Amino acid sequence: MFQTAKELETLFYTEAAFYKLQTHEKIHLCRSLASIRRTGTETVKPDALFVLLNPGKCLPVDGEETISLLTGEADNLPMLPATPDNTMYQLMRLMERMEWNYVQIINLTDLKTGKFEEYLECQKWMRVHCDNRHNIFSIDRYHELLDRVENAGVVIAGWGTKSQIISAAEEANTILWEIAEVKGLRFRQHPLYYHPFPWLQTKCVMWLDDMEEQLKRVGEVV
């Protein structure tokens, strides 16, 4: 079964923490955390923490004008009602299969970019100006990462398979494995993991099938 976005929106709602980050003369739109909850539930600890590449098209319901410049730490930002994107809908489908009520999403970078080339340009800009505030895997935000990982029932990597992200993926993978076991559908090139939403519906269903099988196999009592 492959539920539509309209069907999923009757079952789940999404929230996210947004901020704007000024680095030199540029201002970037960022998202430090996103969450998906089953409507009518009040689960405190997430069933899973997904670690993806960068925030997608999810934005505050009330619009970008509600987002302020970051002045403190990214882990103290309010969670705002947000519009889900295709990746979030895909995670909702997995939540239905696993009977989960609550998941969180973090990324290798908080910077929101529409295209992969823009992602690479933004990462280069931040390196040149020595600004790692957008990176939850930086030493200054380790306490925030630790809290996210330790509270989650399972950690699932899905940052994609592009070779240009290997350096960032290696850093994240190493840090994550020091805290918890990492699940996900591994690509042939370590440490890359298939993204939850590969666009084609047939491939989306394959990801769901394989991920469900892996998670339920892990949960079996031997």
SEMI-78074 format. One record per residue (C-alpha): x, y, z. Coordinates in Angstrom, 1 decimal. Last residue first. Layout:
((X; Y; Z))
...
% end
This chain:
((16.1; -15.0; 19.0))
((13.7; -12.2; 19.7))
((12.9; -10.3; 16.6))
((13.3; -6.5; 16.6))
((16.3; -6.5; 14.3))
((14.3; -8.4; 11.7))
((11.5; -5.9; 12.1))
((13.8; -3.0; 11.3))
((15.5; -4.7; 8.4))
((12.2; -5.9; 6.8))
((10.6; -2.5; 7.2))
((13.6; -0.8; 5.6))
((13.6; -3.3; 2.6))
((9.9; -2.9; 2.0))
((9.8; 0.9; 2.4))
((12.9; 1.3; 0.2))
((11.3; -0.9; -2.5))
((8.0; 1.0; -2.3))
((9.9; 4.3; -2.9))
((11.7; 2.6; -5.8))
((8.4; 1.7; -7.4))
((7.1; 5.2; -6.7))
((10.1; 6.8; -8.5))
((11.3; 9.8; -6.5))
((14.1; 8.1; -4.5))
((12.5; 9.1; -1.1))
((14.1; 7.3; 1.9))
((17.7; 8.1; 0.7))
((20.0; 5.2; 0.3))
((22.9; 5.1; 2.7))
((26.5; 6.1; 2.1))
((29.3; 5.2; 4.5))
((30.7; 3.2; 2.5))
((30.2; 2.8; -1.2))
((27.9; -0.1; -2.0))
((24.9; 1.8; -0.6))
((23.6; 0.7; 2.8))
((19.9; 0.7; 3.6))
((19.6; 2.2; 7.1))
((20.4; 1.4; 10.7))
((23.0; 3.0; 13.0))
((23.9; 1.5; 16.3))
((24.4; 4.1; 19.0))
((26.7; 6.7; 20.5))
((30.1; 6.1; 19.0))
((28.4; 4.8; 15.8))
((26.8; 8.3; 15.4))
((30.2; 10.1; 15.6))
((31.8; 7.9; 12.9))
((28.7; 8.0; 10.6))
((28.5; 11.8; 10.9))
((32.2; 12.4; 10.0))
((32.1; 9.8; 7.2))
((28.9; 11.3; 5.8))
((30.4; 14.8; 5.7))
((33.5; 13.5; 3.8))
((31.4; 11.2; 1.6))
((29.1; 14.0; 0.5))
((30.5; 14.4; -3.1))
((30.1; 10.7; -3.7))
((26.3; 11.0; -3.9))
((24.5; 8.1; -2.3))
((21.9; 9.6; 0.0))
((21.7; 10.8; 3.6))
((19.4; 8.0; 4.8))
((20.7; 7.0; 8.2))
((18.3; 5.5; 10.8))
((18.8; 5.7; 14.5))
((16.4; 3.6; 16.7))
((14.3; 4.2; 19.8))
((15.5; 7.8; 20.0))
((16.3; 9.6; 23.2))
((20.0; 8.8; 23.1))
((20.4; 10.1; 19.6))
((18.6; 13.4; 20.0))
((20.3; 14.2; 23.3))
((23.7; 13.3; 22.0))
((23.2; 15.6; 18.9))
((22.3; 18.5; 21.1))
((25.3; 17.9; 23.4))
((27.5; 17.7; 20.4))
((26.5; 21.1; 19.2))
((29.8; 22.9; 19.7))
((31.8; 19.9; 18.5))
((30.2; 20.0; 15.1))
((27.8; 17.1; 14.2))
((24.8; 19.4; 14.4))
((26.2; 21.4; 11.5))
((24.6; 24.8; 10.7))
((26.8; 26.5; 13.4))
((29.9; 25.4; 11.5))
((31.0; 28.8; 10.3))
((34.7; 28.9; 9.2))
((34.1; 31.5; 6.5))
((35.6; 29.4; 3.7))
((33.9; 26.3; 5.2))
((30.5; 28.0; 5.3))
((30.8; 29.1; 1.7))
((31.9; 25.6; 0.5))
((28.9; 24.0; 2.2))
((26.6; 26.6; 0.6))
((28.1; 25.9; -2.9))
((27.7; 22.1; -2.4))
((24.0; 22.5; -1.4))
((23.4; 24.8; -4.3))
((24.7; 22.1; -6.7))
((22.4; 19.6; -4.9))
((19.3; 21.7; -5.6))
((16.7; 23.3; -3.4))
((18.8; 24.2; -0.4))
((17.9; 24.5; 3.3))
((21.0; 24.7; 5.5))
((20.7; 22.6; 8.7))
((23.5; 20.3; 7.5))
((24.1; 16.6; 8.0))
((20.4; 16.5; 8.8))
((18.0; 15.9; 11.7))
((14.6; 14.2; 11.6))
((12.4; 13.2; 14.5))
((9.8; 10.4; 14.8))
((6.6; 9.9; 16.7))
((3.7; 7.4; 16.7))
((5.2; 4.3; 15.2))
((3.1; 1.4; 14.0))
((6.0; 0.0; 11.9))
((4.1; 0.0; 8.7))
((2.3; 3.3; 9.4))
((5.6; 4.9; 10.5))
((7.2; 3.7; 7.2))
((4.4; 5.5; 5.3))
((4.9; 8.6; 7.4))
((8.6; 8.5; 6.5))
((7.6; 8.7; 2.8))
((5.3; 11.6; 3.5))
((8.3; 13.4; 5.2))
((10.4; 12.8; 2.2))
((7.8; 14.3; -0.1))
((7.4; 17.5; 1.9))
((5.4; 18.2; 5.1))
((4.1; 21.7; 5.8))
((5.1; 23.0; 9.2))
((3.6; 23.8; 12.6))
((6.4; 25.4; 14.6))
((8.8; 23.9; 17.1))
((10.5; 26.7; 19.1))
((14.3; 27.1; 19.0))
((16.4; 26.1; 22.0))
((18.5; 23.5; 20.2))
((19.9; 25.9; 17.7))
((21.7; 27.9; 20.3))
((21.4; 31.7; 20.7))
((20.9; 34.6; 18.2))
((19.7; 32.8; 15.1))
((18.0; 35.2; 12.8))
((14.2; 34.9; 12.9))
((11.6; 32.8; 11.0))
((8.0; 34.1; 11.0))
((8.5; 35.8; 7.6))
((9.1; 32.3; 6.1))
((5.4; 31.4; 6.1))
((2.6; 30.7; 8.7))
((2.6; 26.9; 7.9))
((6.4; 26.9; 8.5))
((8.4; 25.4; 5.7))
((9.2; 21.8; 4.5))
((10.8; 21.9; 1.1))
((13.7; 19.7; 2.0))
((16.2; 20.0; 4.9))
((19.7; 18.5; 4.2))
((21.3; 15.1; 4.1))
((19.3; 12.8; 6.2))
((19.6; 11.4; 9.8))
((16.3; 9.9; 10.9))
((15.6; 9.5; 14.6))
((13.2; 6.8; 15.5))
((10.4; 5.9; 18.0))
((10.8; 9.3; 19.4))
((10.4; 9.7; 23.2))
((7.5; 11.7; 24.6))
((4.5; 10.0; 22.8))
((1.5; 12.2; 23.1))
((-0.9; 10.7; 20.5))
((-4.0; 12.2; 18.9))
((-2.5; 12.7; 15.4))
((0.6; 10.6; 14.8))
((3.6; 12.8; 15.1))
((6.3; 13.8; 12.6))
((9.2; 15.9; 13.8))
((11.7; 18.3; 12.2))
((14.9; 19.7; 13.6))
((17.6; 22.3; 12.9))
((16.0; 23.9; 9.9))
((17.9; 26.7; 8.1))
((17.3; 29.7; 5.7))
((20.7; 31.2; 4.9))
((21.7; 34.9; 5.1))
((24.8; 36.0; 3.2))
((26.9; 39.0; 4.1))
((29.4; 37.2; 6.3))
((27.4; 34.2; 7.6))
((23.9; 35.1; 8.7))
((21.8; 32.1; 9.8))
((18.0; 32.2; 9.6))
((16.1; 29.8; 11.9))
((13.6; 27.0; 11.8))
((12.4; 24.4; 14.2))
((9.9; 21.9; 12.7))
((6.5; 20.5; 13.2))
((4.5; 17.9; 11.3))
((1.1; 16.2; 11.6))
((0.0; 12.7; 11.0))
((-3.0; 10.5; 10.2))
((-5.3; 12.8; 8.2))
((-2.2; 14.2; 6.4))
((-1.3; 10.7; 5.4))
((-4.4; 10.3; 3.3))
((-3.9; 13.6; 1.5))
((-0.3; 12.7; 0.8))
((-1.3; 9.5; -0.8))
((-0.8; 6.1; 0.8))
((1.3; 3.5; -0.9))
((0.0; 0.0; 0.0))
% end
